Amino acid sequence: MTPIPFKPTPFRALWLAMGGMLLLAPAIPHCQDYPSKPIRIVVPFAPGGNIDITARTIAPGLTEVLRQPVIVENRGGAGGRIGTAQVAKAPPDGYTVLLGAPGTLVAQPVFHDDIEYQPLRDFVYTSLISLVSSALVVHPSLPARSVKEIIAFAKARPGALLMGSAGQGSGTHLMGELLQSMAQVKFTHVPYKSGADASVAIVSGQIHLTFDQVSSSGPFIKAGRLRALAVTTSQRSKLLPDVPTIDESGLRGYDYSTWTTLAIPAATPKETVQKLRDAIDAVIAQPRTREAFENLGAEVVPNSAEAFTRRLEQDLARWSRIRKETGIKIN
């Protein structure tokens, strides 16, 4: 029997073409149109703190590069654990990301055994965004004018000095715990919801001392409303060149710097992750962004996602070792 040739009608031809497109559809990455809606940068602290300022510094540039609104959303609480855990569990589509820092990605995982997220398991990262030193600052009513004097004061009056922080396990808390451990002194820790809240408390005289990034404490220091005793990094800050480091002040080996990065849920498609990485690199390369960070006392360091991940691994290993050696605990 001679086969009857198949001659598709225009209607049948259309359906065949659509069928071929559907067969090919799975091979086309779903994220090729990313981003197609607003992106949220979650700051796991209250508004006005150092991490919040960093997020709001890069958001306008990211909006321009990605051509979608980039919104900063504050989800504070538990020293940053609440907001960080929420992002770790967010849909891995690139629309919810975290402004990460040592307090949430190092201190919390190292010093909390029951933490709900793990930084190397639950996130992937962009390059380093900024690096900034912090200062040990005291209220002017306190007579101490150096690290040695405040250590002597604390030894003579154990627990009398009130030390504010951005919350249990935050970077500012960890800086204080490290100083207490190395100097063998005891402060009374007063945790706040954010670094901004701690700043308000010390400026108003509710607490005696805190550790704060020079980006936010600098104006108060220059106005005489706070006194800077030392900076936490191994080198002096360009914004406070006359203020010694804690290492210089007698606690040899003391070194703590605050970095920031964008943390993305680990299951996010690689193409989406790369778009976010490229966008961050483009924004921090802009002269206006670098100038904004310099005005805040932050340094933009040429970096890569791979280099940052190695740094995070080293920081986690370093602080895990310090926890064992010093016995520092965070309730």
C-alpha positions in Angstrom: 0.0 0.0 0.0 1.5 3.3 -1.1 1.9 5.7 1.9 -0.2 8.8 1.7 2.1 11.8 1.9 1.6 14.1 4.9 0.9 17.7 4.0 0.5 19.8 7.0 -2.1 22.6 6.8 -1.0 26.0 8.0 -2.8 25.3 11.3 -1.0 21.9 11.7 2.3 23.5 10.8 1.9 26.1 13.6 1.3 23.4 16.1 4.3 21.4 15.0 6.5 24.5 15.3 5.1 25.2 18.8 5.8 21.6 19.7 9.4 21.8 18.6 9.8 25.0 20.7 8.4 23.2 23.8 10.9 20.3 23.3 13.7 22.8 23.2 12.5 24.9 26.1 14.2 22.8 28.9 17.6 23.5 27.4 17.1 27.3 27.8 18.2 28.5 31.2 15.2 29.7 33.3 17.3 32.6 34.6 18.1 34.1 31.2 15.7 36.9 32.0 17.1 37.5 35.5 16.4 39.9 37.0 12.8 40.5 36.0 11.5 41.9 39.3 12.9 43.8 42.3 15.8 42.3 44.4 15.9 42.4 48.2 19.1 42.8 50.1 18.4 41.6 53.6 20.3 43.4 56.4 20.0 41.2 59.5 20.1 44.2 61.8 18.0 47.3 62.6 18.3 50.4 60.3 21.2 52.8 60.7 24.0 50.4 61.6 27.2 49.8 59.8 26.0 46.9 57.7 22.8 48.8 56.8 24.9 51.8 55.6 26.9 49.5 53.4 23.8 47.9 51.8 22.3 51.3 51.1 25.6 52.5 49.6 25.7 49.7 47.0 21.9 49.4 46.3 21.6 52.4 43.9 24.5 51.2 41.8 23.1 47.7 41.7 19.8 49.1 40.6 21.5 50.8 37.7 23.6 47.8 36.6 20.8 45.2 37.0 18.0 47.5 35.7 15.7 46.4 38.5 15.0 48.1 41.8 17.3 46.8 44.6 15.6 47.2 47.9 17.2 47.1 51.4 15.1 45.2 53.9 16.0 45.1 57.6 15.3 41.9 59.6 17.0 42.4 62.9 17.2 40.2 65.9 19.3 37.6 67.8 22.6 39.2 66.7 21.7 38.8 63.0 20.8 35.1 63.2 17.1 35.6 62.4 17.6 37.5 59.1 20.5 35.3 58.0 18.6 32.1 58.6 15.6 33.5 56.7 17.8 34.2 53.6 19.4 30.8 53.9 15.9 29.3 53.6 14.6 31.7 50.9 13.8 30.6 47.4 17.1 30.2 45.6 16.2 32.5 42.7 18.5 35.5 43.3 15.8 37.8 44.4 16.5 37.5 48.1 20.2 37.9 49.2 22.0 38.8 52.4 24.5 41.6 53.2 26.9 39.3 55.1 29.6 40.3 57.6 31.8 38.5 60.2 29.2 38.8 63.0 26.7 36.7 61.1 28.9 34.5 59.0 31.8 33.8 61.4 30.9 34.7 65.1 27.4 33.2 65.1 28.3 29.9 63.5 31.5 29.5 65.6 30.0 30.4 69.0 26.5 28.9 68.6 26.2 25.1 68.4 22.5 25.2 67.6 22.7 27.7 64.7 20.1 27.2 61.9 22.5 27.9 59.0 26.1 27.1 58.0 28.0 29.7 56.0 29.9 27.3 53.8 26.9 25.0 53.2 24.0 27.4 52.8 25.5 30.3 50.8 27.7 31.2 47.9 29.3 34.6 47.7 30.3 37.6 45.6 33.7 39.2 46.0 34.6 41.2 49.0 32.7 44.5 49.0 34.4 46.5 51.7 36.9 46.2 54.6 36.8 48.6 57.5 38.4 49.0 60.9 36.5 49.6 64.1 37.4 51.6 67.2 37.2 51.0 70.9 35.3 54.1 72.0 34.3 55.3 75.4 32.0 58.0 76.8 34.0 61.2 77.6 32.8 60.9 81.3 35.0 57.8 81.7 38.5 58.9 82.8 40.4 56.2 80.8 42.3 57.7 77.8 44.1 54.6 76.6 43.7 50.8 76.4 46.1 50.3 79.3 44.0 52.7 81.5 40.7 51.0 80.7 42.2 47.6 81.4 43.5 48.9 84.7 40.1 50.4 85.5 38.3 47.1 84.6 40.7 45.1 86.8 40.1 47.3 89.8 36.3 47.2 89.3 35.4 43.8 87.6 32.0 44.1 85.8 31.6 47.8 86.6 32.1 48.9 83.0 29.0 48.5 80.7 30.0 47.3 77.2 27.4 47.8 74.5 27.2 45.8 71.3 25.0 45.2 68.2 23.7 42.0 69.9 24.8 38.6 71.2 27.4 37.1 68.8 27.7 40.2 66.7 31.1 41.4 65.5 31.1 44.2 68.0 30.4 41.7 70.8 33.2 39.5 69.6 35.7 42.3 69.6 34.9 43.0 73.2 35.1 39.3 74.2 38.5 39.0 72.5 39.8 42.0 74.4 38.5 40.7 77.7 40.0 37.3 77.1 43.4 38.7 76.1 43.5 41.3 78.9 42.0 39.1 81.5 39.3 41.6 82.5 35.5 41.5 82.8 33.0 44.0 81.3 29.2 43.7 81.7 27.8 43.1 78.2 24.7 45.1 77.2 23.4 43.8 73.8 21.3 46.0 71.6 19.4 45.3 68.4 21.9 47.0 66.2 25.2 48.9 66.2 23.1 52.1 65.7 21.3 51.5 69.0 24.6 50.9 70.8 25.9 54.1 69.4 22.9 56.1 70.7 23.4 54.4 74.1 27.0 55.4 74.4 26.6 58.9 73.1 23.8 59.5 75.7 26.0 58.0 78.5 23.9 54.9 79.1 26.9 52.6 78.6 30.7 53.2 79.1 32.2 51.7 76.0 31.6 49.9 72.8 33.3 48.8 69.6 32.1 50.6 66.5 33.2 51.0 62.9 35.0 54.3 62.3 32.4 54.9 59.5 29.7 55.6 62.1 31.7 56.6 65.2 34.0 59.0 63.4 31.7 62.0 63.5 31.0 61.6 67.2 34.8 61.2 67.9 35.6 64.4 66.0 32.8 66.3 67.7 34.2 65.2 71.1 31.1 63.2 72.1 33.1 60.0 72.1 36.7 59.2 72.8 38.6 56.7 70.7 41.1 54.7 72.6 42.3 52.4 69.8 41.4 50.8 66.5 40.9 47.0 66.1 42.9 46.4 62.9 46.6 45.6 62.7 47.1 49.0 61.0 45.9 52.4 61.9 42.8 53.9 60.2 43.2 56.6 57.6 40.3 58.4 59.2 41.9 58.2 62.7 45.6 58.3 62.0 46.5 59.6 65.5 44.6 56.7 67.2 46.8 53.7 67.9 45.9 50.1 67.3 45.0 47.7 70.2 48.1 45.7 69.2 50.2 48.9 69.6 48.6 49.5 72.9 49.9 46.4 74.5 47.6 43.5 73.5 50.0 42.0 70.9 48.2 40.0 68.2 44.8 41.7 68.6 43.4 42.1 65.1 39.8 42.4 63.9 38.5 43.9 60.7 34.9 44.0 59.5 34.3 42.9 55.9 31.1 42.7 53.9 30.0 40.6 51.0 26.7 39.5 49.3 25.6 36.1 50.4 23.3 34.2 48.0 21.4 31.0 48.8 23.6 28.1 47.7 21.1 26.4 45.3 20.7 29.6 43.2 21.4 28.8 39.5 25.0 29.5 38.6 24.1 31.9 35.8 22.1 34.0 38.3 24.9 33.9 40.9 27.4 35.1 38.2 25.1 38.0 37.2 25.1 39.1 40.9 28.9 38.7 41.2 29.4 40.7 38.0 27.1 43.4 39.2 28.9 43.7 42.5 32.2 43.9 40.8 30.9 46.6 38.5 29.4 48.7 41.3 32.5 48.7 43.6 34.7 49.6 40.6 32.8 52.8 40.1 34.7 55.8 41.4 31.7 57.2 43.2 31.2 54.0 45.1 34.8 53.9 46.1 34.6 57.5 47.2 31.5 56.8 49.2 33.2 54.0 51.1 36.3 56.0 51.7 34.2 58.7 53.2 32.8 56.1 55.5 36.2 54.9 56.5 35.9 51.7 54.5 38.5 50.3 52.0 37.6 48.6 48.7 40.0 45.8 48.1 40.4 44.1 44.6 39.1 40.6 45.2 37.2 37.7 43.7 34.4 35.4 44.9 37.0 32.5 45.2 39.4 34.7 47.2 36.6 35.8 49.5 35.4 32.2 50.1 39.0 31.3 51.1 39.1 34.2 53.5 35.8 33.1 55.0 37.2 29.6 55.5 40.3 31.0 57.1 38.3 33.2 59.5 36.1 30.3 60.5 39.1 28.1 61.2 40.9 31.0 63.1 38.0 31.8 65.4 37.2 28.1 66.0 40.8 27.8 67.2 40.5 30.9 69.4 37.3 29.6 70.9 39.2 26.4 72.0 42.2 28.3 73.2 40.5 31.1 75.1 37.3 29.5 76.2 35.3 32.5 74.9 31.6 31.7 75.0 28.6 33.6 73.8 25.2 32.8 75.4 
